[in-house]
Amino acid sequence: MAWRSQLSRNLKELRVLFCQKSPSSAPARSFVENNYKDLKTLNPKLPILIRECSGIEPQMWARYDMGVERGIRLEGLSEPQILKALEDLAKAGSSTKA
């Protein structure tokens, strides 16, 4: 999982949005609890924003160069699938570089 340490090269910001209580957000909450510390340790200058809002569907947003953003709905995804979605967002950022 070497890509995890390269997030700050491809992303300018990562946002994870989820509800504090809803069952559909449980995998997203688990993902944050289990991966935030490691991701932040590997990418100390990358802003990783965690946004909790009652009733919101779980989402992950990546901001790239030039203000380009890409989002993924996380509803129905398991924690490993969320990790794969993050990897896909990181790879999409590397393809936007000239």
PyMOL commands that set and color helices and strands:
alter all, ss='L'
color gray80, all
select helices_A, chain A and resi 2-10+23-42+65-67+79-95
alter helices_A, ss='H'
color red, helices_A
select strands_A, chain A and resi 13-18+48-52+59-63+69-73
alter strands_A, ss='S'
color yellow, strands_A
deselect
rebuild
show_as cartoon
